[in-house]
Amino acid sequence: MRFITLFLLVLPFFIKAQNCSSPGSTAQTATVICSSSTFFQSNISSCFGPTIPFAGCAGWSFNADNAAWYSFHCYATGALGFLLTPLGPADDYDWAVYDVTSISFSQLFSGGHEISVNLSGNTGPTGCTSTGTGNVNCAGVNPQFNAMPTILAGHDYLIVVSNWSNSGLGYNLDFTGGSSVLTSNPNPPTITSVGINGCDASKVKITFSEDILCSSITAAGSEFTISNGSHVITGIISNCSSTNAVTEIILNLQTALTAGNYTLTVNNGTDANTLLDVCQQAMIAAVPIAFTIPAQSPVNITGVTYHGCAPTQLKIALSKKVLCNSITATGSEFSINAPGNSILSAQTICTGSPLITDTILLTLQQPLPWGNYTVSLANGTDGNSFVDTCGTALTLPFSIPLVINQTTVAPLIQNVIFNECYPNKLTVQFDKPVLCSSISGISEFSITPGTWLINTINLNCNS
C-alpha cells in the first residue's frame, strides 16, 4: 500500500513536468477569437510555458504556465475591455496582453511588448474594465482589474491567460465594455493572392485577407474550382491541426497546371457554406480570382565580374538561387580558355534551408592578364551542373564571354646600371613592379650594338 501512496503523490508532478504544446497552449498556436461572442474555455492543461520578462513589477516575469493563448486583429482604434470569469470561483488567474505587430516569437519572449499585465493574487473574475486601475498590477493583494488599454487599428495582439491555481478548470472570456473593434472585420473575408507553391504547379497556395475558421474548410477543398473545373482538386494542406483558423491553405491538384492564365472561384462546399471568418462572416460566393502560372526558366549565368588589372578571383552571378550542394568546392563545373591557368576552388555564401546561393567566387591558379576569354560550364565531378530550388539544372553547354580590360600602361625599363667593379653584370630597373612569372628567360633581353651573350637572369622576387 505504501508503494501505491507514493505513486499517487508523485503523479501530479509527473503530469506537469511537460512543456505546453497542445493547440492553443502556445503563442505559436494561439486560438483566433471574435469579440462579438463570449469565448468558453472548458479546461486548462497543466504544463510549463515560457517566462516572459516585463517592466512594472521589480523582479517579476510573466510565467505562461497552465496557459491558453488567444490572438486577434484590431480593425478600429479604441479601448480594449474584457471580463474573465473563472468556472472555479476560488481560482486565481493571471493574464497579459501583447502587441505582436510585425515581431517574431523570439522577440515576444524577450519582453517589452506587453500593453497590460495582471498578476493579482486575488481569486475570482479579472480583466480590463472602465473602473480598473493601471495597466500593470503585480502579484499579491492588488487590484484584479486593469484599466482598459488603447489598442490600434491594423495591429495584431495576443492574450495569454494562466491558471495560477493549476486547478484544471476553465473560464468564460467576454469582450465587453470597450470601444475598439477586434476580429470583427466590417468587410467579408476575401482571397488576396493565388499562385503555385514554390515550383510545384500541382500545389496552389491561397492567401486570405483574414483568419478563416478551419471548421469551414472541407478536407477535400470542395469549395474551390479552378477555371473550367477540369483541374481536379484532391485535398488541402493547412496548419489546421495546430490552430482553429488560418490565413492560407494549399490546394493539392491531381495534375500540375501548365503555364498560363487561370481563375479560382469559391462556392458552397459539401458543408453547405463558403469560407467563414472567426466571427462567422461568410466569403461572398462566385467571385473569380485571376492568377497566372509562370513558365519555369532554367538558371543561367548573368555576369562575371572581377577587381583589379590582373584578377585572381572571378565573381559569378546567377539568374536565380541554386542549391549549394550542387556546386563542387573545386569549381569543377568551370573552365576558362587561358593557357596555363585553371580554376583552383569555388566559394559560396549559402543561406536558408536547404542552403542556397546566387553568387559563386572562383579562385584562379594565377593572375589573369588583360585579354578576351570565355568561361565555360560542364557537369562537375558530382555529375551535374547547378540545380535551382525547383530541381531544374543549368542547361549545358553554356559559356559566357569575359573581357579583362587593360587599365594600366605596360612597364618600361627606367634605368640600366653598370657597375665597373662587376663588368659582367647589368642591373635593370623598371618604372613599376612586374610579375616575376612574366619573365620567362634570357631570350627576352638583348644588348646592342655588338653581340653580347646573356647567360643568366637573377630576379628580386621577395615580395
ZILINZI-V700774 format. One record per backbone hydrogen bond with DSSP energy under -0.5 kcal/mol. CO is the residue of the C=O (numbers start at 1). NH is the residue of the N-H. Records with the same first field share a line. If there is no record, write none. Layout:
CO: NH / NH
This chain:
1: 5
2: 6
3: 7
4: 8
5: 9
6: 10
7: 11
8: 12
10: 13 / 14
11: 15
12: 16
13: 17
16: 18
18: 48
22: 25
24: 69
26: 29
27: 30
29: 24
31: 71
34: 37
38: 40
39: 41 / 173
40: 42
41: 171
42: 170
45: 47
47: 66
48: 20
50: 52 / 64
51: 53
52: 62
53: 112
57: 60
60: 54
61: 63
62: 52 / 64
63: 65
66: 163
68: 161
69: 31
70: 159
71: 33
72: 157
73: 75 / 183
74: 154
76: 181
78: 151
79: 81 / 179 / 180
82: 128
83: 85 / 174
84: 86 / 126
85: 172
87: 89
88: 91
91: 93 / 124
92: 164 / 165
94: 162
95: 118
96: 160
97: 115 / 116
98: 100 / 158
100: 103
104: 108
105: 109
106: 110
107: 110
108: 111
109: 53
113: 99
116: 97
117: 137
118: 95
119: 140
126: 84
127: 146
128: 82
129: 132
134: 147
135: 117
137: 119
140: 121 / 142
144: 127
145: 133
146: 129
147: 149
149: 80
151: 78
152: 155
155: 74
156: 100 / 101
157: 72
158: 98
159: 70
160: 96
161: 68
162: 94 / 164
163: 166
168: 44
170: 87 / 88
171: 41
172: 85 / 174
173: 39 / 175
174: 83 / 176
180: 182
181: 75 / 76
182: 35
189: 284
190: 192 / 209
193: 207
195: 205
196: 198
197: 199 / 200
199: 201
200: 197 / 203
201: 257
202: 253
203: 197 / 205
204: 251
205: 195
206: 249
207: 192 / 193
211: 278
212: 246
213: 216
214: 217
216: 218
218: 221
219: 236
221: 224
223: 267
225: 227 / 265
226: 229 / 231
230: 232
232: 234 / 254
235: 252
237: 250
239: 242
242: 24
244: 214
246: 212
247: 208
249: 206
250: 237
251: 204 / 253
252: 234 / 235
260: 293
262: 291
263: 227
264: 289
265: 225
266: 286
269: 272
273: 269
275: 283
276: 213
277: 280
281: 277
286: 288
288: 290
289: 264
291: 262
292: 294
293: 260
295: 297
299: 395
300: 302 / 319
303: 317
305: 315
311: 368
312: 364
314: 316 / 362
315: 305 / 317
316: 360
317: 302 / 303
321: 389
322: 357
323: 326
324: 327
326: 328
328: 331
329: 346
331: 334
333: 378
335: 376
336: 338
337: 339
338: 341
342: 365
345: 363
347: 361
348: 350
351: 356
355: 324
356: 351
357: 322
358: 318
359: 349
360: 316 / 362
361: 347
362: 314
363: 344 / 345
367: 369
371: 404
373: 402
374: 337 / 376
375: 400
376: 335
377: 398
380: 383
384: 380
386: 394
387: 323
388: 391
392: 388
398: 377
400: 375
402: 373 / 404
403: 405
404: 371
405: 407
412: 414 / 431
415: 429
416: 418
417: 419 / 427
418: 420
419: 422
420: 423
422: 425
425: 419
426: 428
427: 417 / 429
429: 414 / 415
435: 438
436: 439
438: 440
441: 444
442: 445
450: 452
452: 454
453: 455
457: 459
459: 461
